[in-house]
Amino acid sequence: MGFGVADLVVTYFLKSTVRAFLYVMSSGWERTTAIVTGQVILEPFLGCPSVKLCYKFDLNGQVINSWNKVPLPTMYDARTYAASFSHNMPRIIRVNPKNPQETRFFELDQ
């Protein structure tokens, strides 16, 4: 296993572990429908790629723009994942009731 592969695996494992923790910690947050406004593939120098999913949602008549990063094991997976989101696609997100700017997106909520 070369250094490039090792850092990818370790980084993906760590980011996935953090996302699992955030999933549990945000389980009591409100769910709402958001509209996908864009997606960006983030390719780091070291580590695993991520997809930054951008979306907007309405909260009490106010439109809020937000985003969430999703780590993926390879660039191929990141490209495929990013391509699966069309513009204006509705998705379910979690919104922190104490801070509506803080949101989370999880495939398991869909």
C-alpha positions in Angstrom: 0.0 0.0 0.0 1.6 3.2 -1.1 1.5 6.5 0.8 -1.0 7.9 -1.6 -3.4 5.1 -1.0 -2.8 5.0 2.8 -3.6 8.7 3.3 -6.7 8.3 1.1 -8.0 5.3 3.2 -7.2 6.9 6.6 -8.7 10.3 5.6 -11.8 8.6 4.2 -12.2 6.6 7.4 -11.8 9.6 9.7 -14.2 11.8 7.7 -16.7 9.0 7.5 -16.4 8.5 11.3 -17.0 12.2 11.9 -20.1 12.1 9.5 -21.5 9.1 11.5 -21.1 11.1 14.7 -22.8 14.1 13.2 -25.6 11.9 11.9 -26.3 10.7 15.4 -25.9 14.1 17.0 -28.2 15.8 14.6 -30.9 13.0 14.8 -33.2 15.3 16.7 -32.9 18.3 14.3 -35.8 19.4 12.2 -36.1 18.0 8.7 -37.0 20.2 5.7 -36.9 20.1 2.0 -34.0 21.9 0.3 -33.4 22.6 -3.4 -30.0 21.6 -4.8 -28.3 24.7 -6.3 -25.0 23.2 -7.2 -22.3 20.7 -6.4 -18.5 21.0 -6.4 -16.0 18.2 -6.4 -13.2 18.9 -3.9 -10.0 17.2 -4.7 -7.4 17.6 -2.0 -3.7 17.3 -2.4 -3.7 14.6 0.2 -6.6 12.5 1.4 -9.9 11.5 -0.1 -12.1 13.7 -2.3 -15.4 15.2 -1.2 -18.5 16.6 -2.9 -19.7 20.0 -1.6 -23.5 19.9 -2.1 -25.0 23.4 -2.2 -28.7 23.9 -1.5 -31.3 26.5 -0.4 -34.3 26.1 1.7 -37.2 28.2 3.1 -37.5 28.8 6.8 -40.4 30.9 7.9 -40.4 32.9 4.7 -36.7 33.4 4.6 -34.5 31.7 2.0 -31.3 30.3 3.5 -28.4 29.1 1.4 -26.2 26.4 2.9 -24.0 23.4 1.9 -22.6 20.2 3.3 -19.5 18.1 2.4 -19.8 14.4 1.7 -16.5 12.4 1.7 -16.0 9.7 -0.9 -13.3 7.1 -1.3 -12.2 7.9 -4.9 -12.5 10.6 -7.6 -14.6 8.3 -9.7 -17.1 7.9 -6.8 -17.0 11.7 -6.3 -17.8 12.4 -9.9 -20.6 9.8 -10.0 -22.1 11.1 -6.8 -21.9 14.8 -7.9 -23.5 13.9 -11.2 -26.4 12.2 -9.4 -27.7 15.6 -8.2 -29.5 17.7 -10.8 -30.1 21.4 -10.4 -33.3 22.2 -8.5 -33.5 18.6 -7.2 -35.4 18.5 -3.9 -33.6 16.8 -1.0 -34.3 16.3 2.7 -31.8 18.1 5.0 -31.5 18.5 8.8 -31.7 22.0 10.2 -30.4 22.9 13.7 -33.4 24.5 15.4 -31.0 26.7 17.5 -29.0 27.8 14.5 -30.8 27.5 11.1 -27.5 28.2 9.3 -26.2 24.8 10.5 -27.5 22.1 8.3 -26.6 18.5 7.5 -27.4 16.3 4.4 -27.4 12.5 4.7 -28.5 10.0 2.1 -30.2 8.0 4.8 -32.8 10.8 5.2 -33.9 10.6 1.6 
